[in-house]
């Protein structure tokens, strides 16, 4: 008697997972690209904030000295911003105040956008005492 063995078609391992890598890539690659763009956007925002702080500090130094004025502080801030901030800092607005006791400079604007529809505000403020001559023996 001859015994017949029944041969079943063999299933390869992982046949049920065909296309899983493609589906994972469709989800993972866009998420990774958005993450990279967000990192770049944060770096540009940080750079724009640093530029605004540098311009505010320089403008304060010019404004608070004896004989300094609001217009010289605004001019100095404009010069620093034109040298440093044409790229990352958009639409800068400079506000300078000087009184007998205190001087302040505020610079506002927005960071250049890498991620569409994401606008990050930038603000820098520098405040310091105004320099003035006080005669010896006079009340400060």
N, CA, C and O of each residue as an XYZ file, in Angstrom:
560
protein
N       0.818     -1.147      0.000
C       0.000      0.000      0.000
C       0.889      1.246      0.000
O       1.879      1.348      0.725
N       0.497      2.139     -0.814
C       1.261      3.371     -0.953
C       0.528      4.464     -0.168
O      -0.672      4.700     -0.305
N       1.288      5.061      0.601
C       0.703      6.123      1.429
C       0.926      7.478      0.756
O       2.042      7.842      0.385
N      -0.112      8.162      0.622
C       0.002      9.477      0.010
C       0.009     10.535      1.119
O      -0.766     10.501      2.074
N       0.887     11.422      0.934
C       0.925     12.542      1.881
C       0.329     13.767      1.196
O       0.597     14.072      0.034
N      -0.443     14.405      1.936
C      -1.083     15.583      1.388
C      -0.159     16.781      1.571
O       0.301     17.080      2.673
N       0.089     17.434      0.486
C       0.970     18.604      0.522
C       0.099     19.860      0.598
O      -0.734     20.120     -0.271
N       0.312     20.600      1.630
C      -0.432     21.850      1.786
C       0.427     22.996      1.261
O       1.650     22.978      1.397
N      -0.213     23.975      0.671
C       0.578     25.117      0.223
C       1.156     25.838      1.445
O       0.449     26.126      2.411
N       2.405     26.107      1.379
C       3.047     26.738      2.536
C       2.870     28.253      2.466
O       2.960     28.868      1.403
N       2.623     28.807      3.599
C       2.519     30.268      3.694
C       3.848     30.795      4.173
O       4.428     30.317      5.148
N       4.298     31.775      3.468
C       5.544     32.394      3.910
C       5.285     33.243      5.138
O       4.185     33.749      5.363
N       6.306     33.373      5.896
C       6.208     34.171      7.103
C       6.013     35.642      6.757
O       6.720     36.171      5.899
N       5.079     36.302      7.402
C       4.888     37.731      7.215
C       4.010     38.090      6.040
O       3.937     39.264      5.675
N       3.345     37.132      5.435
C       2.473     37.460      4.312
C       1.358     38.416      4.727
O       0.905     39.217      3.908
N       0.921     38.353      5.941
C      -0.148     39.229      6.412
C       0.321     40.651      6.674
O      -0.496     41.540      6.913
N       1.626     40.871      6.630
C       2.166     42.196      6.921
C       2.687     42.888      5.674
O       3.443     43.854      5.774
N       2.302     42.419      4.526
C       2.757     43.058      3.290
C       2.251     44.486      3.233
O       1.077     44.754      3.488
N       3.155     45.404      2.894
C       2.791     46.814      2.788
C       2.839     47.565      4.095
O       2.549     48.761      4.117
N       3.191     46.916      5.180
C       3.215     47.579      6.478
C       4.299     48.653      6.519
O       4.102     49.707      7.125
N       5.425     48.400      5.888
C       6.517     49.373      5.881
C       6.087     50.620      5.118
O       6.382     51.736      5.545
N       5.403     50.448      4.013
C       4.924     51.601      3.242
C       3.956     52.434      4.065
O       4.034     53.663      4.054
N       3.062     51.796      4.764
C       2.098     52.529      5.594
C       2.810     53.270      6.720
O       2.446     54.399      7.049
N       3.803     52.654      7.298
C       4.555     53.312      8.364
C       5.310     54.520      7.822
O       5.360     55.564      8.474
N       5.898     54.387      6.637
C       6.619     55.506      6.038
C       5.686     56.657      5.685
O       6.060     57.821      5.824
N       4.494     56.347      5.235
C       3.532     57.389      4.895
C       3.206     58.225      6.131
O       2.948     59.423      6.012
N       3.215     57.626      7.285
C       2.924     58.357      8.523
C       4.174     58.968      9.142
O       4.120     60.084      9.658
N       5.285     58.267      9.102
C       6.485     58.703      9.819
C       7.233     59.823      9.107
O       7.705     60.751      9.764
N       7.354     59.763      7.798
C       8.157     60.759      7.087
C       7.563     62.163      7.206
O       8.311     63.087      7.525
N       6.276     62.379      6.972
C       5.745     63.733      7.165
C       5.888     64.230      8.613
O       6.169     65.406      8.845
N       5.694     63.337      9.565
C       5.857     63.744     10.967
C       7.302     64.150     11.250
O       7.547     65.111     11.978
N       8.241     63.432     10.685
C       9.657     63.765     10.863
C       9.987     65.094     10.192
O      10.736     65.895     10.751
N       9.448     65.338      9.018
C       9.693     66.605      8.332
C       9.102     67.789      9.099
O       9.725     68.847      9.182
N       7.919     67.617      9.653
C       7.321     68.686     10.464
C       8.167     68.937     11.703
O       8.352     70.090     12.093
N       8.675     67.909     12.318
C       9.543     68.066     13.488
C      10.809     68.837     13.126
O      11.234     69.715     13.877
N      11.408     68.521     11.995
C      12.618     69.232     11.554
C      12.300     70.700     11.288
O      13.080     71.577     11.660
N      11.164     70.979     10.648
C      10.776     72.367     10.399
C      10.511     73.132     11.692
O      10.848     74.312     11.792
N       9.915     72.478     12.675
C       9.678     73.134     13.967
C      10.987     73.452     14.681
O      11.107     74.499     15.318
N      11.960     72.564     14.580
C      13.274     72.829     15.180
C      13.929     74.020     14.493
O      14.498     74.887     15.158
N      13.851     74.067     13.162
C      14.416     75.201     12.425
C      13.688     76.494     12.775
O      14.323     77.541     12.899
N      12.373     76.441     12.936
C      11.595     77.628     13.291
C      12.001     78.139     14.667
O      12.133     79.347     14.865
N      12.198     77.238     15.612
C      12.625     77.653     16.953
C      14.004     78.299     16.902
O      14.242     79.291     17.592
N      14.914     77.760     16.101
C      16.263     78.332     15.995
C      16.194     79.746     15.402
O      16.902     80.639     15.867
N      15.365     79.958     14.401
C      15.221     81.289     13.800
C      14.602     82.258     14.801
O      15.019     83.414     14.883
N      13.607     81.794     15.565
C      12.996     82.652     16.586
C      14.026     83.042     17.655
O      14.079     84.198     18.074
N      14.833     82.089     18.088
C      15.852     82.382     19.104
C      16.880     83.383     18.566
O      17.314     84.279     19.289
N      17.264     83.228     17.305
C      18.223     84.153     16.700
C      17.620     85.555     16.581
O      18.296     86.543     16.866
N      16.364     85.646     16.165
C      15.693     86.941     16.055
C      15.574     87.621     17.420
O      15.741     88.835     17.528
N      15.286     86.842     18.452
C      15.209     87.390     19.809
C      16.569     87.908     20.264
O      16.653     88.955     20.905
N      17.622     87.184     19.937
C      18.980     87.607     20.289
C      19.337     88.914     19.580
O      19.947     89.797     20.183
N      18.964     89.041     18.308
C      19.216     90.275     17.565
C      18.464     91.442     18.193
O      19.019     92.532     18.338
N      17.217     91.223     18.564
C      16.425     92.284     19.185
C      17.031     92.711     20.525
O      17.059     93.901     20.839
N      17.515     91.749     21.313
C      18.162     92.088     22.594
C      19.440     92.888     22.373
O      19.702     93.849     23.098
N      20.235     92.504     21.385
C      21.477     93.231     21.097
C      21.183     94.658     20.658
O      21.855     95.593     21.091
N      20.184     94.828     19.802
C      19.825     96.167     19.341
C      19.271     97.015     20.490
O      19.573     98.205     20.578
N      18.470     96.419     21.362
C      17.913     97.156     22.500
C      19.019     97.585     23.467
O      18.998     98.707     23.975
N      19.977     96.704     23.720
C      21.075     97.054     24.632
C      21.929     98.178     24.058
O      22.326     99.090     24.783
N      22.212     98.117     22.764
C      23.023     99.155     22.125
C      22.276    100.487     22.112
O      22.868    101.537     22.363
N      20.988    100.445     21.822
C      20.185    101.673     21.819
C      20.081    102.259     23.225
O      20.103    103.478     23.391
N      19.969    101.402     24.231
C      19.925    101.896     25.611
C      21.234    102.576     25.981
O      21.229    103.621     26.631
N      22.342    101.998     25.578
C      23.648    102.609     25.866
C      23.745    104.005     25.264
O      24.313    104.905     25.881
N      23.205    104.193     24.084
C      23.243    105.497     23.425
C      22.244    106.467     24.052
O      22.519    107.664     24.141
N      21.102    105.971     24.481
C      20.050    106.829     25.021
C      20.348    107.301     26.432
O      20.075    108.456     26.761
N      20.891    106.453     27.257
C      21.007    106.772     28.684
C      22.201    107.646     29.046
O      22.244    108.181     30.154
N      23.186    107.812     28.138
C      24.350    108.640     28.463
C      23.941    110.094     28.602
O      22.901    110.512     28.093
N      24.765    110.856     29.294
C      24.478    112.276     29.453
C      24.490    112.920     28.069
O      25.450    112.764     27.314
N      23.454    113.622     27.751
C      23.327    114.238     26.430
C      22.650    113.332     25.413
O      22.415    113.752     24.280
N      22.333    112.111     25.790
C      21.644    111.200     24.886
C      20.182    111.588     24.734
O      19.585    112.176     25.637
N      19.621    111.258     23.598
C      18.226    111.601     23.342
C      17.475    110.372     22.829
O      18.062    109.338     22.512
N      16.161    110.532     22.763
C      15.314    109.464     22.238
C      15.639    109.206     20.768
O      15.688    108.059     20.324
N      15.860    110.282     20.024
C      16.129    110.111     18.588
C      17.476    109.433     18.340
O      17.591    108.636     17.408
N      18.498    109.727     19.148
C      19.786    109.036     18.952
C      19.662    107.550     19.305
O      20.279    106.701     18.662
N      18.872    107.249     20.315
C      18.642    105.844     20.661
C      17.899    105.108     19.567
O      18.240    103.973     19.236
N      16.873    105.754     18.995
C      16.115    105.138     17.900
C      16.997    104.944     16.666
O      16.908    103.921     15.988
N      17.848    105.929     16.379
C      18.760    105.824     15.235
C      19.748    104.683     15.438
O      20.011    103.912     14.514
N      20.291    104.576     16.637
C      21.246    103.496     16.934
C      20.590    102.125     16.807
O      21.176    101.192     16.258
N      19.374    102.017     17.320
C      18.654    100.737     17.198
C      18.420    100.402     15.726
O      18.579     99.250     15.322
N      18.049    101.386     14.931
C      17.842    101.158     13.503
C      19.102    100.702     12.793
O      19.049     99.833     11.924
N      20.244    101.289     13.162
C      21.521    100.891     12.547
C      21.890     99.459     12.910
O      22.311     98.685     12.050
N      21.733     99.108     14.174
C      22.059     97.745     14.607
C      21.124     96.743     13.939
O      21.566     95.685     13.490
N      19.843     97.068     13.871
C      18.886     96.160     13.244
C      19.159     95.999     11.754
O      18.985     94.910     11.207
N      19.583     97.070     11.094
C      19.877     96.943      9.663
C      21.128     96.095      9.436
O      21.230     95.413      8.416
N      22.073     96.127     10.362
C      23.284     95.319     10.228
C      23.025     93.849     10.559
O      23.574     92.962      9.906
N      22.203     93.591     11.553
C      22.038     92.219     12.040
C      20.730     91.558     11.666
O      20.686     90.344     11.465
N      19.662     92.334     11.570
C      18.356     91.707     11.598
C      17.551     91.663     10.328
O      16.338     91.466     10.403
N      18.150     91.834      9.153
C      17.341     91.816      7.938
C      16.730     90.450      7.662
O      15.646     90.377      7.082
N      17.381     89.379      8.054
C      16.865     88.051      7.752
C      15.855     87.529      8.760
O      14.675     87.416      8.430
N      16.272     87.211      9.966
C      15.374     86.528     10.900
C      14.340     87.420     11.588
O      13.290     86.926     11.998
N      14.609     88.717     11.724
C      13.688     89.609     12.435
C      12.914     90.435     11.414
O      13.488     91.248     10.690
N      11.608     90.214     11.368
C      10.746     90.904     10.405
C       9.939     91.987     11.103
O       9.527     91.828     12.252
N       9.720     93.085     10.396
C       8.892     94.197     10.854
C       9.269     94.675     12.258
O       8.412     94.716     13.141
N      10.540     95.038     12.480
C      10.901     95.507     13.820
C      10.319     96.900     14.094
O      10.260     97.757     13.213
N       9.902     97.087     15.325
C       9.371     98.370     15.774
C      10.130     98.761     17.043
O      10.205     97.987     17.998
N      10.687     99.962     17.039
C      11.513    100.422     18.151
C      10.771    101.505     18.914
O      10.266    102.459     18.322
N      10.707    101.352     20.237
C      10.128    102.359     21.125
C      11.188    102.745     22.148
O      11.706    101.892     22.869
N      11.506    104.038     22.208
C      12.539    104.534     23.126
C      11.916    105.581     24.034
O      11.217    106.479     23.564
N      12.169    105.468     25.342
C      11.714    106.448     26.333
C      12.917    106.873     27.159
O      13.785    106.064     27.486
N      12.949    108.165     27.490
C      14.014    108.682     28.355
C      13.394    109.716     29.286
O      12.679    110.624     28.862
N      13.693    109.546     30.561
C      13.282    110.540     31.555
C      14.524    110.917     32.350
O      15.617    110.417     32.082
N      14.356    111.788     33.315
C      15.502    112.211     34.120
C      16.068    111.054     34.936
O      17.255    111.044     35.259
N      15.233    110.092     35.266
C      15.661    108.989     36.124
C      15.978    107.703     35.368
O      16.900    106.978     35.742
N      15.228    107.416     34.315
C      15.325    106.094     33.695
C      15.145    106.183     32.183
O      14.395    107.014     31.672
N      15.858    105.299     31.484
C      15.713    105.167     30.036
C      15.309    103.736     29.724
O      15.706    102.801     30.419
N      14.509    103.574     28.663
C      14.114    102.225     28.276
C      13.980    102.135     26.761
O      13.650    103.110     26.085
N      14.247    100.940     26.249
C      14.116    100.652     24.825
C      13.359     99.335     24.702
O      13.701     98.352     25.360
N      12.335     99.318     23.862
C      11.572     98.098     23.594
C      11.577     97.881     22.088
O      11.244     98.782     21.318
N      11.956     96.682     21.679
C      11.954     96.315     20.271
C      11.020     95.122     20.108
O      11.165     94.107     20.789
N      10.068     95.258     19.203
C       9.133     94.179     18.910
C       9.180     93.859     17.419
O       9.599     94.684     16.606
N       8.753     92.673     17.081
C       8.710     92.247     15.689
C       8.249     90.805     15.630
O       7.698     90.275     16.595
N       8.478     90.181     14.496
C       8.145     88.768     14.329
C       9.338     88.041     13.734
O      10.162     88.630     13.034
N       9.412     86.768     14.022
C      10.482     85.939     13.463
C      10.070     85.483     12.067
O       8.890     85.266     11.794
N      11.059     85.343     11.193
C      10.786     84.822      9.851
C      10.138     83.449      9.973
O      10.470     82.668     10.865
N       9.220     83.169      9.072
C       8.458     81.933      9.173
C       9.018     80.851      8.265
O       9.239     81.072      7.074
N       9.243     79.681      8.841
C       9.626     78.491      8.091
C       8.413     77.573      7.977
O       8.167     76.974      6.930
N       7.673     77.475      9.056
C       6.462     76.658      9.098
C       5.290     77.549      8.673
O       5.061     78.587      9.294
N       4.553     77.173      7.641
C       3.440     78.009      7.193
C       2.414     78.236      8.309
O       2.124     77.344      9.107
N       1.885     79.442      8.334
C       0.836     79.855      9.266
C       1.305     79.914     10.723
O       0.477     79.994     11.631
N       2.607     79.875     10.957
C       3.137     79.987     12.313
C       3.932     81.281     12.403
O       4.999     81.405     11.800
N       3.414     82.242     13.154
C       4.084     83.532     13.336
C       4.448     83.671     14.803
O       3.574     83.699     15.671
N       5.740     83.757     15.073
C       6.199     83.867     16.460
C       6.613     85.311     16.755
O       7.424     85.883     16.027
N       6.059     85.901     17.819
C       6.417     87.272     18.161
C       7.787     87.335     18.844
O       8.205     86.404     19.532
N       8.459     88.451     18.632
C       9.762     88.701     19.247
C       9.657     90.016     20.009
O       9.145     91.006     19.486
N      10.142     90.019     21.242
C      10.156     91.252     22.025
C      11.412     91.281     22.884
O      11.782     90.290     23.514
N      12.055     92.440     22.891
C      13.239     92.634     23.734
C      13.095     93.980     24.439
O      12.634     94.959     23.853
N      13.494     94.007     25.694
C      13.373     95.231     26.491
C      14.665     95.452     27.252
O      15.209     94.530     27.860
N      15.147     96.681     27.212
C      16.340     97.058     27.976
C      16.007     98.316     28.761
O      15.481     99.280     28.206
N      16.313     98.305     30.047
C      15.993     99.428     30.936
C      17.221     99.737     31.778
O      17.916     98.829     32.235
N      17.483    101.020     31.980
C      18.611    101.413     32.826
C      18.461    102.848     33.297
O      17.646    103.597     32.757
N      19.241    103.240     34.302
C      19.157    104.623     34.799
C      19.769    105.591     33.792
O      20.747    105.270     33.118
N      19.178    106.776     33.701
C      19.723    107.822     32.837
C      20.883    108.495     33.554
O      20.801    108.804     34.743
N      21.960    108.716     32.818
C      23.115    109.393     33.409
C      22.844    110.896     33.437
O      22.287    111.460     32.496
N      23.245    111.521     34.521
C      23.104    112.965     34.647
C      24.184    113.491     35.562
O      24.676    112.782     36.440
N      24.540    114.712     35.353
C      25.571    115.341     36.181
C      24.941    115.850     37.469
O      23.921    116.541     37.458
N      25.578    115.490     38.578
C      25.149    115.967     39.879
C      26.330    116.689     40.494
O      27.400    116.111     40.679
N      26.128    117.951     40.807
C      27.203    118.757     41.391
C      27.603    118.199     42.748
O      26.748    117.734     43.501
N      28.891    118.240     43.068
C      29.336    117.740     44.364
C      28.615    118.503     45.498
O      28.509    119.730     45.480
N      28.140    117.746     46.458
C      27.456    118.324     47.602
C      25.973    118.560     47.345
O      25.239    118.896     48.275
N      25.518    118.395     46.116
C      24.090    118.590     45.812
C      23.354    117.301     46.088
O      23.948    116.223     46.072
N      22.093    117.405     46.335
C      21.279    116.222     46.607
C      21.067    115.459     45.293
O      20.810    116.049     44.244
N      21.183    114.138     45.386
C      20.997    113.333     44.186
C      19.573    113.212     43.950
O      19.159    112.571     42.984
